[in-house]
Amino acid sequence: MARVKLSELTAKKLLHNYLEIPYAGTDSPNSLDPSKKYVVKVDEGIKKRMKQGLVAVNVSVDEISPFVQQLHNKGYTNIIIEEFVPHENSQEKYLAIERVREGFKIFYSDTGGIEIEESGNIHEEIVHAENETEETAKIEQVLGVPQLFISQIMGVMNTYHFSFLEINPLVVQDQNVYILDLAVEVDTAGSFFVDNAWGPQDYRYGHIKDKTEEENNIEDLVSKSQASFKFVPLNMNGSIFLLLSGGGASIVIADEVANLGKGDTLANYGEYSGNPNEEETYIYTKNLLSYMQKSTSEKKVLIIAGGVANFTDVKKTFLGVIRAIEEISDSMKQSEVKVYVRRGGPNQVEGLALMKEFLEKKGLYGQVSGPDIVLTEIVREAIKHVE
């Protein structure tokens, strides 16, 4: 599978939690402490952000929103806001770890910062599992970090299947460690093993990605609704399209597609939750189907799935889904699109019955099931249609 960059905010939360170091980073300018200073930067996997004017340092709460708006005007949508850590340049270190066949290759320097690549002061060390303590001792001494810190970093890489990790700068003050900038790469196949710790919604591509018409329409829907809608295009010419409900279940479904070796055919990731009404679900589904119609894939499948909802009305949301599908049902039938459904929750009996009757009538029926089957089983059945 592909190796991709992970959201810095997501990676920092995982790393700090593993190290048991408090972390208050956020992507929202709301509820910040006006007595503190902050750092604001884009979270798009972009290198050398400072040189590009994509970072604001030591700013007050009042200065944050105008800078965030500047970033949005430039096309950046993902940001991080963190408390500013006062420090001297001499306290900045560099650490990077890459997973290799022999174990971990560690790059380190007692100087860090934005000029590190030009400094020529980076050392390398291969650390083998059987000699980990001995081989990390020198690195820990050079960086001035607490004993076992490097081992803990390698531990988090193993736990969350990180392929590459870079901290620059790593600030060390009296044995206290501050991870100011963090870059992490993962192999997408690893998402199956990390229990929803990260997934497609956390991938970053190192550049501003032009938004599709459908993304813009769904963002407009989000701005007007109390419900939650996410839509992440992955492969415009993919063959497996996802209309999912619930964040946890949606990641499980996407992971199963990758686990079955079909990750490269996954067209999108996304989910709706928070009990959207029929009209909102109709708009969301209509845009997903618009995206699906643009695919040049010879075989396509639509998976409508989710866990067992606590309060999202299955019948109500399915009425919106059915309205959207009905508008292009003839085109979908001609393209031999099949629809596979697995859903549970309030009014599931009526909702599933309506969906089954509709799909059979329109010649789009693949399978319609409730919680009587395992969530991932619907993925296996759907993939049979595109193989």
C-alpha positions in Angstrom: 0.0 0.0 0.0 1.0 3.7 -0.3 3.1 5.5 2.3 1.4 8.8 3.2 1.9 11.7 5.6 -0.2 11.8 8.7 -1.8 14.8 10.2 0.6 16.4 12.6 -2.2 17.0 15.1 -3.3 13.4 15.1 0.3 12.1 15.3 1.1 14.5 18.2 -1.9 13.4 20.2 -0.9 9.7 19.8 2.8 10.4 20.6 2.1 12.5 23.7 -0.5 10.1 25.0 2.0 7.2 24.6 4.8 9.2 26.3 2.3 10.4 29.0 3.2 14.0 28.3 0.3 16.5 28.4 -0.7 18.0 25.1 -3.3 20.7 24.5 -2.9 21.2 20.7 -6.1 21.9 18.8 -7.5 22.8 15.4 -10.0 25.3 16.8 -9.3 28.9 17.8 -12.2 28.7 20.3 -11.8 28.3 24.1 -8.1 29.4 24.2 -6.5 31.1 27.2 -6.1 34.8 26.6 -3.2 35.0 29.0 -1.1 32.6 26.9 0.9 32.9 23.7 0.4 30.5 20.8 1.9 29.0 17.7 -0.4 28.6 14.6 0.6 26.6 11.6 -0.9 24.6 8.7 -1.3 20.9 9.0 -1.0 19.7 5.4 2.2 17.7 5.5 4.1 20.7 4.0 7.9 21.1 4.7 9.6 24.4 5.4 6.4 26.1 6.5 8.1 28.9 8.4 9.9 30.0 5.2 6.6 30.0 3.3 4.9 32.2 5.9 2.6 29.4 7.0 3.5 29.6 10.7 2.8 32.4 13.2 4.9 32.2 16.4 4.3 33.8 19.8 0.9 35.3 18.9 -1.9 36.4 21.2 -5.4 34.9 21.1 -6.6 38.1 19.3 -4.1 37.5 16.5 -5.0 33.9 15.9 -8.3 34.3 14.0 -6.9 36.8 11.4 -4.0 34.6 10.7 -6.2 31.5 10.4 -8.3 33.4 7.9 -5.2 34.3 5.9 -4.4 30.6 5.7 -7.9 29.7 4.6 -7.8 32.4 1.9 -4.7 30.7 0.6 -6.5 27.4 0.4 -5.3 25.7 3.5 -8.1 24.1 5.6 -6.1 22.1 8.2 -4.4 24.0 11.0 -2.8 23.4 14.5 -2.8 25.8 17.4 -0.4 25.1 20.2 0.9 26.9 23.3 4.2 28.7 22.5 7.3 27.3 24.2 9.9 30.0 24.9 13.4 28.6 24.3 16.9 29.4 23.1 18.2 28.2 19.7 20.8 26.2 21.5 18.1 24.0 23.0 16.8 22.9 19.6 17.7 19.3 18.6 16.9 17.1 15.7 15.6 13.5 15.7 14.3 11.3 12.9 13.6 7.6 12.9 12.9 5.4 9.9 11.8 1.8 9.9 14.3 -0.4 7.9 14.9 -4.1 7.4 17.6 -4.2 10.2 15.4 -2.4 12.8 15.4 1.4 13.0 17.7 3.9 11.3 18.0 7.0 13.6 19.1 10.4 12.3 20.1 12.9 15.1 21.9 16.1 15.8 22.5 18.3 18.8 21.4 21.3 16.7 18.0 21.6 15.0 15.7 24.1 13.3 14.8 25.1 9.8 18.4 25.0 8.5 19.1 21.5 9.7 19.2 20.0 6.1 21.9 22.5 5.1 24.0 22.1 8.2 25.5 18.7 7.4 25.6 18.0 11.1 23.2 15.0 11.1 24.5 11.6 12.4 23.1 8.2 11.6 22.8 5.0 13.7 21.1 1.7 13.0 19.4 0.4 16.2 18.7 -3.4 16.4 16.1 -4.7 18.7 18.5 -7.0 20.5 21.0 -4.2 21.3 18.5 -1.4 21.7 19.6 -0.1 25.1 23.3 0.0 24.2 22.8 1.5 20.8 20.5 4.3 21.9 22.7 5.4 24.8 25.0 7.6 22.7 22.0 9.2 20.9 20.3 10.0 24.2 23.5 11.6 25.5 24.0 13.7 22.4 20.4 15.0 22.4 20.3 15.4 26.2 17.0 13.5 26.4 16.0 11.3 29.3 17.1 7.7 29.4 14.8 5.4 27.4 13.3 8.3 25.4 14.4 6.9 22.1 13.1 3.5 23.0 9.7 5.0 23.8 9.7 6.8 20.4 10.4 3.5 18.7 7.7 1.9 20.9 5.0 4.4 19.6 6.2 3.7 16.0 5.6 0.0 16.6 2.3 0.5 18.3 0.8 2.8 15.7 2.7 1.4 12.6 4.6 4.6 11.8 7.1 4.1 8.9 8.9 7.4 9.5 9.0 10.0 12.3 10.8 13.4 12.4 10.9 15.8 15.3 12.4 19.2 14.3 13.0 21.0 16.5 13.0 18.8 19.6 13.5 21.2 22.5 15.2 19.9 25.7 15.0 22.0 28.8 16.2 20.5 32.1 15.2 17.0 31.1 11.8 18.2 29.9 11.1 17.4 26.3 9.0 19.5 24.0 8.1 18.2 20.5 7.6 21.4 18.6 7.3 20.2 15.0 6.4 16.6 14.1 6.3 14.8 10.8 5.0 11.2 10.5 4.5 8.9 7.6 2.5 5.7 7.7 1.9 2.8 5.3 -1.9 2.9 4.6 -2.1 -0.9 5.0 -1.2 -0.3 8.7 -4.6 1.3 9.4 -6.1 -2.2 9.8 -3.9 -2.8 12.9 -4.2 0.5 14.9 -7.8 0.2 16.2 -9.0 3.4 14.5 -6.1 5.5 15.9 -5.7 7.0 12.4 -7.2 6.5 9.0 -7.9 8.2 5.7 -9.3 11.3 7.3 -5.8 11.9 8.8 -3.8 11.7 5.6 -2.0 14.8 4.3 -0.5 15.2 0.9 2.0 18.0 1.2 0.2 20.5 -1.0 -3.1 22.3 -1.4 -5.4 19.8 -3.0 -8.0 21.4 -5.3 -11.4 20.6 -3.9 -14.0 18.9 -6.1 -17.4 20.4 -6.7 -18.8 17.8 -4.4 -16.4 18.7 -1.6 -17.5 22.3 -1.8 -21.1 21.4 -1.8 -20.8 19.2 1.2 -18.8 21.8 3.1 -21.7 24.2 2.4 -24.0 21.6 3.8 -21.9 21.2 7.0 -22.0 25.0 7.6 -25.8 24.9 7.7 -26.4 21.7 9.6 -26.3 20.5 13.2 -25.4 17.0 11.9 -21.9 15.9 10.8 -20.8 15.2 7.2 -17.4 14.2 6.0 -16.3 13.5 2.4 -12.7 12.8 1.4 -12.1 11.9 -2.3 -9.3 9.3 -2.6 -9.5 8.0 -6.2 -11.8 9.7 -8.7 -11.6 6.6 -11.0 -12.1 4.1 -8.1 -14.7 1.4 -8.1 -15.7 1.2 -4.5 -17.7 4.1 -3.1 -18.7 4.5 0.5 -21.8 6.0 2.0 -21.2 5.4 5.7 -22.7 6.4 9.0 -20.7 6.8 12.2 -17.0 7.6 12.5 -15.9 4.4 14.1 -17.9 2.1 11.8 -16.8 4.1 8.7 -13.1 3.6 9.5 -13.7 -0.1 10.1 -15.3 -0.4 6.6 -12.5 1.6 4.9 -9.9 -0.5 6.7 -11.5 -3.7 5.5 -11.4 -2.6 1.9 -7.6 -2.1 2.3 -7.2 -5.4 4.2 -8.8 -7.3 1.4 -6.2 -5.8 -1.0 -8.6 -3.3 -2.7 -7.3 -0.1 -1.2 -6.2 1.3 -4.5 -9.8 1.0 -5.8 -11.3 2.9 -2.9 -12.9 6.0 -4.3 -13.7 7.9 -1.2 -13.9 8.0 2.6 -16.5 9.8 4.6 -19.4 9.5 6.9 -22.6 11.1 8.2 -23.8 11.2 11.8 -25.7 13.2 14.3 -29.2 12.3 13.1 -29.3 14.3 9.8 -32.8 14.8 8.4 -34.1 13.4 5.1 -33.2 16.5 3.1 -29.7 16.7 4.4 -29.0 13.1 3.7 -30.4 13.5 0.2 -28.0 16.4 -0.5 -25.0 14.5 0.9 -25.9 11.3 -1.1 -26.5 13.3 -4.3 -23.0 14.8 -4.2 -21.5 11.4 -3.5 -23.3 9.9 -6.5 -22.2 12.9 -8.6 -18.6 12.0 -7.7 -19.3 8.4 -8.5 -20.6 9.1 -12.0 -17.3 10.8 -12.9 -15.4 7.5 -12.4 -14.2 5.7 -15.5 -14.0 2.4 -13.7 -15.8 -0.3 -15.6 -17.4 -1.8 -12.4 -18.6 0.2 -9.5 -20.2 -0.7 -6.2 -21.8 1.5 -3.6 -21.6 0.4 0.1 -24.2 1.9 2.4 -23.1 0.8 5.8 -22.7 1.7 9.5 -23.0 0.3 13.0 -26.1 0.3 15.1 -27.1 3.9 15.6 -28.2 5.2 19.0 -30.4 8.0 17.7 -29.8 8.5 13.9 -33.1 7.4 12.3 -32.4 4.7 9.7 -35.7 5.1 7.9 -35.5 8.9 7.7 -32.0 8.9 6.4 -32.7 6.1 4.0 -35.6 8.0 2.5 -33.0 10.8 1.6 -30.6 8.2 0.2 -33.4 6.6 -1.9 -34.4 10.0 -3.3 -30.9 10.7 -4.5 -30.3 7.3 -6.0 -33.7 7.4 -7.8 -32.7 10.5 -9.7 -29.8 8.6 -11.5 -31.0 5.0 -11.0 -31.3 4.4 -14.8 -27.7 5.5 -15.3 -26.5 3.4 -12.4 -28.3 0.3 -13.8 -26.8 0.8 -17.2 -23.4 1.0 -15.6 -24.1 -2.2 -13.7 -23.7 -0.5 -10.3 -24.8 -2.7 -7.4 -25.6 -1.4 -3.9 -24.8 -3.3 -0.7 -26.3 -2.2 2.6 -25.6 -3.0 6.3 -27.2 -0.8 8.9 -28.9 -0.8 12.2 -30.6 1.6 14.6 -34.0 3.3 15.2 -36.6 2.3 12.6 -34.1 -0.2 11.0 -36.8 -2.7 10.0 -38.9 -0.2 8.1 -35.8 1.5 6.6 -34.1 -1.7 5.5 -37.4 -2.9 3.9 -37.8 0.3 2.0 -34.2 0.1 0.8 -34.5 -3.5 -0.3 -37.8 -3.0 -2.2 -36.4 0.1 -3.9 -33.1 -1.5 -5.0 -34.8 -4.6 -6.3 -37.3 -2.5 -8.3 -34.5 -0.4 -9.9 -32.2 -3.4 -10.7 -29.5 -2.2 -8.3 -29.8 -4.8 -5.6 -26.7 -6.4 -4.2 -27.5 -7.1 -0.6 -29.4 -5.5 2.2 -28.7 -6.6 5.8 -29.1 -5.4 9.3 -27.0 -6.1 12.4 -27.5 -9.8 11.8 -24.3 -9.9 9.8 -20.8 -8.7 10.9 -20.1 -5.1 9.7 -17.1 -6.2 7.6 -19.1 -8.9 5.8 -20.9 -6.4 3.6 -17.5 -5.3 2.3 -16.5 -8.9 1.3 -19.8 -9.3 -0.5 -19.5 -6.0 -2.4 -15.9 -6.6 -3.5 -17.1 -9.8 -5.3 -19.0 -7.6 -7.7 -16.0 -5.6 -8.8 -13.6 -8.5 -9.1 
